[in-house]
Amino acid sequence: MNTPEVLAAIPGLTYRQLDHWLNRGFIKARNPHPGSGNSRSLTPGEVKVLKAMLPLVQAGIAPDKAAPIARKLVRSGKATLPNGLTLTL
């Protein structure tokens, strides 16, 4: 998926968040292009990580902590967080 498709598929995710997370390495692009005006592509696995990471960040977990948690959730097959789930870190 390219950047506009990712943003359309994940309600609440902003371009600034996605760009920052890509630049910091929390999310990995299939084709990382430096500079503005270039759309980056993400694998379906990275999109799943984003979908798991966003609610964690919205709940107040820092992105650098949320990314590895999201990856573990995706690997375990539990990438969708049900309403009311409490994580104890």
C-alpha positions in Angstrom: 0.0 0.0 0.0 1.2 3.5 -0.7 1.0 6.3 1.8 -2.4 7.7 0.7 -3.9 4.2 0.8 -2.5 3.6 4.2 -4.0 6.8 5.6 -7.4 6.0 4.0 -7.3 2.5 5.5 -6.5 3.6 9.1 -8.9 6.2 10.5 -7.2 8.5 12.9 -3.7 8.1 11.6 -2.3 11.4 10.3 0.3 11.9 7.6 2.6 13.6 10.2 2.4 10.5 12.5 3.1 8.1 9.7 6.0 10.2 8.4 7.5 10.6 11.8 7.2 6.8 12.6 8.7 6.0 9.2 11.6 8.4 9.7 12.3 7.1 13.3 12.2 3.5 12.1 9.2 2.4 14.1 7.5 1.4 10.8 9.5 0.2 7.8 8.7 1.2 4.3 9.2 -1.2 1.4 10.7 1.6 -0.6 12.0 4.4 1.6 12.3 7.5 -0.4 14.0 10.5 1.1 12.6 14.0 0.6 9.1 15.3 0.1 6.8 14.4 -2.8 7.6 10.7 -2.8 5.0 8.2 -1.8 6.3 5.3 0.3 5.0 1.8 0.1 4.3 -0.5 3.1 3.9 -4.2 3.2 0.6 -5.7 4.5 2.5 -6.7 7.7 3.6 -3.2 8.4 0.1 -1.9 7.9 -1.1 -4.4 10.5 1.6 -3.1 12.9 0.3 0.4 12.2 -3.2 -0.6 13.0 -2.1 -2.1 16.3 0.2 0.7 17.1 -2.2 3.6 16.6 -4.6 2.7 19.5 -1.6 2.2 21.8 -0.3 5.6 21.0 -3.7 7.1 21.4 -4.0 5.5 24.8 -0.8 7.4 25.9 2.0 4.9 25.2 5.0 6.5 23.5 5.6 5.4 19.9 9.0 3.9 20.7 7.3 1.6 23.3 4.1 1.1 21.2 6.0 -0.2 18.1 7.5 -3.3 19.7 4.3 -4.1 21.5 2.3 -3.8 18.2 4.8 -6.1 16.5 4.3 -8.7 19.2 0.6 -8.4 18.9 0.7 -8.9 15.2 3.1 -11.9 15.5 0.7 -13.5 18.0 -2.3 -13.0 15.7 -3.9 -10.6 18.1 -3.4 -7.3 16.2 -7.0 -6.1 16.8 -7.4 -4.7 20.3 -10.9 -5.2 21.6 -12.7 -2.3 23.4 -11.8 -2.2 27.0 -8.6 -4.1 26.8 -6.1 -3.0 29.5 -2.4 -3.5 29.0 -0.1 -3.6 32.0 3.5 -2.8 31.2 
